[in-house]
C-alpha cells in the first residue's frame, strides 16, 4: 500500500488525494477480507469512537494526548469501542463538574456587593464569585 501511494504521488497525486483514496478504500473493504479486513475494522472502530466524542458528546475533551491514548486502545475487537466510549464519558463528566465548580454563581456575594454600592470587577463578573 505504501509503495502504491508513493508511486501515485510521484505521478502527480497530492498527499490529500491519497488520504481520501485510503479512507474510501478502507470504508469499502469487507471486514472478512484476509488482506485488508482488519485494517478496515480498525479504521471503522476508531471513526466510531471519534464520532462519539466529537458529535454525540460534543467534544469537551481537548487534550490531544488523552484523546490519542483513548483511540490507541481501540482495536479490531468490538469490545474496545465500548471501553473507549466509557473512558470518554468519565473524562467528560469530570470535565463538566470541574467547569461547573469554577463558574459557580454566589447570589449572596453579588447581593453583598450591590448593597455596598460596589461595582463587580470584570474578573468577578466572569467567575460569578
Buried (B, 14 or more C-beta within 10 A) or exposed (E): EEEEBEEBEEEEBEEEEBEEBBEEBBEEBEEEEEEBBBBBBBBBBBBBBBEBBEEEBEBBBEEEEEBEEBBEEBBBEEEBBEBBBEBBEEBBEEBEEEEEEEEEEEEEBBEEBEEEEEEBEEEBEEBBB
